[in-house]
Amino acid sequence: MIIVYRTSEKLRKKMIAYYADKKRTKTPPYAIFQAEDADTVVTLYESGKVMFQGISADIDAKMWAETEKKLTGIKINVSEGKQKLERTKKTRSEMYKLDVYGSDEVGVGDFLGPIVVTATYVSKDKAEFVEKLGVRDSKIITDEKIKAITPTLMEEIPYASYTLSCKEYNDYQKRGYNMNRIKAIIHNKVLYELTQKGYHYDKIVIDQFVYPAKYFEHVKDEKNIVRNITFMTKAESICSAVAAASCISRYIFLQEMDKLSKELDMTVLKGAGKDVDILTAKIVKKYGKDKLQEIAKCNFRNMEKYQEYLKES
């Protein structure tokens, strides 16, 4: 059983304290923690969503829903979280019968390192292969598994990727482009490149990060525009092509982060938290502030926060 719902900041603090001694040593990407409590695995994500998995998932989910109500007065409909997943499974089953192009991105929430966007093509005869390989949304599987399964995935399905360097990202920002416009431009770029190969398709799917009208407004000045797109929330959990794109993007992103770690001679951290601020202070002390134009997204708040740790580094 799997149940997912959104939490308040107060509840998240309670959960972090409660599961402090139950945490798994490896934490999925974009998760604050993953813990095991009896028959339930609990994953709390930076987005504020919590996922309960296991035989006793409903018991734990209800317990924390009751705690939320006591703390904040917010009522969580646990059964609704369960029903949404059931609807997702049905839609996912329907998607298996289609030939689909899908795209997804990685790196948009990381202060250090590039943004990687990938488009994939998963035909209906490859959907089962992708499923059995264990391909899921890259945010909910470990980096170790990404590294293990993605090379095989890249050999078996067509894809196109683009790695946007921090220098390119910062140049876009200076021209007044926001994150959604930058993402839309790159999604369009990789989808156009891949669709030019001419594979038959029933759908083109993007995990929705902006309303469709706004998406096409963002790409209106591009030379070649891919249309007839289905914008779907949580597409990576429904569509094999988007899940595959998520995994390939993550795999390439991890390779880029490894290269950056070697270049700087220190382990480059993902995310945008306090540990990243402390690391950034060390980087600036060793290489100078100008280095951040090459390796960091300079419109993030980390540009201010890291300075608190400069004296300590």
C-alpha positions as CSV (number, residue, x, y, z in Angstrom):
1,M,0.0,0.0,0.0
2,I,1.2,3.5,-0.8
3,I,-0.3,6.8,0.5
4,V,0.9,10.3,-0.3
5,Y,-0.2,13.7,1.0
6,R,1.2,17.1,1.7
7,T,2.3,18.2,5.2
8,S,2.7,21.5,7.0
9,E,6.0,22.8,8.2
10,K,5.0,22.1,11.8
11,L,4.2,18.5,11.0
12,R,7.5,18.1,9.1
13,K,9.5,19.2,12.1
14,K,7.6,16.6,14.3
15,M,8.3,13.9,11.7
16,I,12.0,14.7,11.4
17,A,12.4,14.5,15.2
18,Y,10.3,11.3,15.5
19,Y,12.2,9.4,12.7
20,A,15.6,10.7,13.7
21,D,16.8,7.2,14.9
22,K,14.9,5.3,12.3
23,K,16.4,6.9,9.2
24,R,17.9,4.8,6.4
25,T,21.5,5.6,5.6
26,K,20.7,6.3,1.9
27,T,18.2,9.1,1.2
28,P,16.4,9.3,-2.2
29,P,17.1,12.5,-4.2
30,Y,15.0,15.5,-3.1
31,A,14.0,13.8,0.1
32,I,14.6,15.2,3.6
33,F,14.8,11.6,4.9
34,Q,13.6,8.1,4.4
35,A,12.9,6.0,7.4
36,E,11.7,2.5,8.3
37,D,9.3,2.0,11.1
38,A,8.1,-1.6,11.6
39,D,6.2,-2.5,8.3
40,T,6.2,1.1,6.9
41,V,8.8,3.0,4.9
42,V,8.3,6.8,5.3
43,T,9.8,9.3,2.8
44,L,9.5,13.0,3.5
45,Y,10.3,15.2,0.4
46,E,11.6,18.7,0.3
47,S,8.4,19.6,-1.5
48,G,6.5,18.9,1.7
49,K,4.9,15.7,0.5
50,V,5.2,12.5,2.6
51,M,4.9,9.0,1.2
52,F,4.0,6.0,3.3
53,Q,4.7,2.5,1.8
54,G,4.1,-0.9,3.2
55,I,1.6,-3.2,5.0
56,S,0.9,-0.6,7.7
57,A,1.0,2.5,5.5
58,D,-2.6,3.4,6.2
59,I,-2.1,3.2,10.0
60,D,0.9,5.5,10.0
61,A,-0.7,7.8,7.5
62,K,-3.7,8.2,9.7
63,M,-1.6,8.7,12.8
64,W,0.2,11.6,11.2
65,A,-3.0,13.0,9.7
66,E,-4.4,13.2,13.2
67,T,-1.2,14.9,14.5
68,E,-1.5,17.5,11.7
69,K,-5.1,18.3,12.7
70,K,-4.0,18.8,16.4
71,L,-1.0,20.9,15.4
72,T,-2.5,23.1,12.7
73,G,-6.2,22.3,12.4
74,I,-5.6,21.1,8.8
75,K,-7.7,18.0,7.9
76,I,-5.9,15.5,5.6
77,N,-8.1,13.1,3.6
78,V,-6.0,9.9,3.8
79,S,-8.3,7.9,1.6
80,E,-8.1,10.6,-1.1
81,G,-4.3,10.2,-1.2
82,K,-4.9,6.5,-1.7
83,Q,-7.6,7.0,-4.4
84,K,-5.3,9.3,-6.4
85,L,-2.7,6.6,-6.5
86,E,-5.3,4.1,-7.7
87,R,-6.4,6.4,-10.5
88,T,-2.7,6.9,-11.4
89,K,-2.3,3.1,-11.7
90,K,-5.2,2.9,-14.1
91,T,-3.9,5.8,-16.3
92,R,-0.5,4.2,-16.2
93,S,-1.9,0.9,-17.5
94,E,-3.7,2.8,-20.3
95,M,-0.4,4.5,-21.3
96,Y,1.3,1.1,-21.8
97,K,-0.9,0.7,-24.9
98,L,0.5,3.8,-26.6
99,D,3.6,4.9,-28.4
100,V,4.8,7.9,-26.5
101,Y,7.5,10.7,-26.6
102,G,8.1,12.1,-23.1
103,S,10.4,14.6,-21.6
104,D,11.6,15.5,-18.1
105,E,14.4,17.5,-16.4
106,V,16.8,17.3,-13.5
107,G,18.8,19.9,-11.7
108,V,16.4,22.8,-11.4
109,G,16.4,22.7,-7.6
110,D,20.2,22.3,-7.3
111,F,22.3,25.4,-6.7
112,L,25.4,23.8,-8.0
113,G,25.6,21.9,-11.3
114,P,23.7,22.0,-14.6
115,I,20.2,21.4,-15.7
116,V,19.7,18.3,-17.8
117,V,16.6,17.8,-20.0
118,T,15.9,14.6,-21.8
119,A,13.2,13.4,-24.3
120,T,12.7,9.7,-24.8
121,Y,10.6,7.6,-27.1
122,V,8.9,4.5,-25.5
123,S,6.9,2.4,-27.9
124,K,4.2,0.2,-26.6
125,D,6.4,-2.9,-27.2
126,K,9.1,-1.4,-25.0
127,A,6.8,-0.3,-22.1
128,E,7.1,-3.6,-20.3
129,F,10.9,-3.7,-20.7
130,V,11.1,-0.2,-19.1
131,E,8.8,-1.3,-16.3
132,K,10.7,-4.5,-15.5
133,L,14.0,-2.6,-15.6
134,G,12.7,-0.7,-12.6
135,V,12.4,2.7,-14.3
136,R,10.5,5.2,-12.1
137,D,10.6,8.9,-11.4
138,S,14.3,9.5,-10.6
139,K,13.4,11.5,-7.4
140,I,12.1,8.3,-5.7
141,I,14.9,5.9,-6.6
142,T,18.5,5.9,-5.4
143,D,21.4,7.3,-7.3
144,E,23.0,3.8,-7.1
145,K,20.0,2.3,-8.9
146,I,20.0,5.1,-11.5
147,K,23.6,4.3,-12.3
148,A,22.9,0.6,-12.5
149,I,19.9,0.6,-14.8
150,T,20.2,3.7,-17.0
151,P,23.1,2.5,-19.3
152,T,20.8,-0.4,-20.3
153,L,17.9,1.9,-20.8
154,M,20.0,4.3,-23.0
155,E,21.0,1.3,-25.2
156,E,17.4,0.2,-25.7
157,I,15.3,3.3,-26.2
158,P,15.8,6.4,-28.4
159,Y,16.5,9.6,-26.6
160,A,17.8,13.2,-26.9
161,S,19.4,15.1,-24.1
162,Y,20.6,18.7,-23.5
163,T,22.9,19.7,-20.6
164,L,22.4,23.4,-19.8
165,S,25.6,24.7,-18.2
166,C,25.4,27.2,-15.3
167,K,27.0,29.8,-17.5
168,E,24.2,29.4,-20.1
169,Y,21.6,29.4,-17.3
170,N,23.0,32.7,-15.8
171,D,23.1,34.2,-19.3
172,Y,19.4,33.4,-19.7
173,Q,18.7,35.0,-16.3
174,K,20.6,38.2,-17.3
175,R,18.3,38.4,-20.3
176,G,15.2,38.2,-18.0
177,Y,14.3,34.6,-18.6
178,N,12.7,32.9,-15.6
179,M,13.2,29.2,-14.8
180,N,9.9,28.1,-16.5
181,R,10.8,29.8,-19.7
182,I,14.3,28.3,-19.7
183,K,12.8,24.8,-19.0
184,A,10.2,25.2,-21.8
185,I,12.9,26.2,-24.3
186,I,15.0,23.2,-23.6
187,H,12.1,20.8,-23.5
188,N,11.1,22.0,-26.9
189,K,14.7,21.6,-28.1
190,V,15.1,18.0,-27.1
191,L,11.6,17.0,-28.2
192,Y,12.1,18.6,-31.6
193,E,15.4,16.8,-32.0
194,L,13.9,13.4,-31.1
195,T,10.6,13.7,-33.0
196,Q,12.6,14.5,-36.2
197,K,13.6,10.8,-36.2
198,G,10.0,10.1,-37.3
199,Y,8.9,7.4,-34.9
200,H,5.1,6.8,-34.9
201,Y,3.5,8.2,-31.8
202,D,0.1,8.5,-30.1
203,K,1.1,11.2,-27.5
204,I,3.8,13.6,-26.6
205,V,3.9,14.0,-22.8
206,I,5.5,16.6,-20.6
207,D,5.3,16.7,-16.8
208,Q,3.4,19.9,-16.4
209,F,5.3,22.7,-14.7
210,V,3.4,25.6,-16.2
211,Y,0.0,26.1,-17.9
212,P,0.0,25.0,-21.6
213,A,-0.8,28.5,-22.9
214,K,2.2,29.9,-20.9
215,Y,4.4,27.1,-22.1
216,F,3.8,28.0,-25.7
217,E,4.2,31.7,-25.0
218,H,7.7,30.8,-23.6
219,V,8.7,29.0,-26.8
220,K,7.0,31.3,-29.4
221,D,10.3,32.8,-30.6
222,E,11.9,29.4,-31.2
223,K,12.6,28.4,-34.8
224,N,11.0,25.0,-34.5
225,I,8.1,24.4,-32.1
226,V,6.7,21.0,-31.1
227,R,3.0,21.1,-30.7
228,N,0.2,18.6,-29.9
229,I,1.7,18.1,-26.4
230,T,-0.2,16.5,-23.5
231,F,0.7,18.3,-20.2
232,M,0.2,15.9,-17.3
233,T,0.8,16.5,-13.6
234,K,3.0,13.7,-12.0
235,A,3.6,12.4,-15.5
236,E,6.8,10.5,-14.3
237,S,4.6,8.2,-12.2
238,I,2.1,7.6,-15.1
239,C,4.1,7.7,-18.3
240,S,7.0,5.3,-19.0
241,A,8.6,7.7,-21.5
242,V,8.6,10.6,-18.9
243,A,10.0,8.2,-16.2
244,A,12.7,7.1,-18.6
245,A,13.5,10.7,-19.4
246,S,13.7,11.5,-15.7
247,C,16.2,8.6,-15.2
248,I,18.4,9.5,-18.1
249,S,18.5,13.1,-17.1
250,R,19.4,12.1,-13.6
251,Y,22.2,9.8,-14.8
252,I,23.7,12.5,-17.0
253,F,23.4,15.0,-14.1
254,L,25.2,12.7,-11.7
255,Q,28.0,12.3,-14.3
256,E,28.3,16.1,-14.6
257,M,28.4,16.4,-10.8
258,D,31.2,13.8,-10.6
259,K,33.2,15.8,-13.2
260,L,32.6,19.0,-11.2
261,S,33.8,17.3,-8.0
262,K,37.0,16.2,-9.7
263,E,37.6,19.7,-11.1
264,L,37.1,21.4,-7.7
265,D,38.8,18.6,-5.8
266,M,35.9,18.4,-3.4
267,T,32.6,16.5,-3.4
268,V,29.9,18.8,-4.9
269,L,26.6,18.4,-3.1
270,K,23.1,18.4,-4.6
271,G,20.2,20.5,-3.4
272,A,20.2,24.0,-2.0
273,G,20.4,23.6,1.7
274,K,22.7,24.7,4.5
275,D,25.4,22.1,3.6
276,V,25.5,23.5,0.1
277,D,26.0,27.0,1.5
278,I,28.9,25.8,3.6
279,L,30.5,24.0,0.6
280,T,30.0,27.1,-1.6
281,A,31.9,29.3,1.0
282,K,34.8,26.8,0.7
283,I,34.7,27.0,-3.1
284,V,34.7,30.8,-3.1
285,K,37.6,30.9,-0.7
286,K,39.6,28.5,-2.9
287,Y,38.6,29.7,-6.4
288,G,37.1,33.1,-6.0
289,K,33.5,34.4,-6.4
290,D,33.7,34.6,-10.2
291,K,33.9,30.8,-10.3
292,L,30.2,30.6,-9.3
293,Q,29.2,32.0,-12.7
294,E,30.5,28.8,-14.2
295,I,29.2,26.2,-11.6
296,A,26.2,27.8,-9.8
297,K,22.7,29.2,-10.6
298,C,23.4,32.7,-9.4
299,N,19.8,33.8,-8.9
300,F,19.3,31.3,-6.1
301,R,19.2,32.6,-2.5
302,N,22.4,30.6,-1.8
303,M,24.3,33.5,-3.3
304,E,23.5,35.4,-0.2
305,K,23.5,32.6,2.4
306,Y,26.9,31.2,1.7
307,Q,28.6,34.5,2.8
308,E,27.6,33.7,6.4
309,Y,30.1,30.8,6.3
310,L,33.0,32.5,4.5
311,K,34.8,33.3,7.8
312,E,34.3,29.7,9.1
313,S,35.6,28.0,5.9
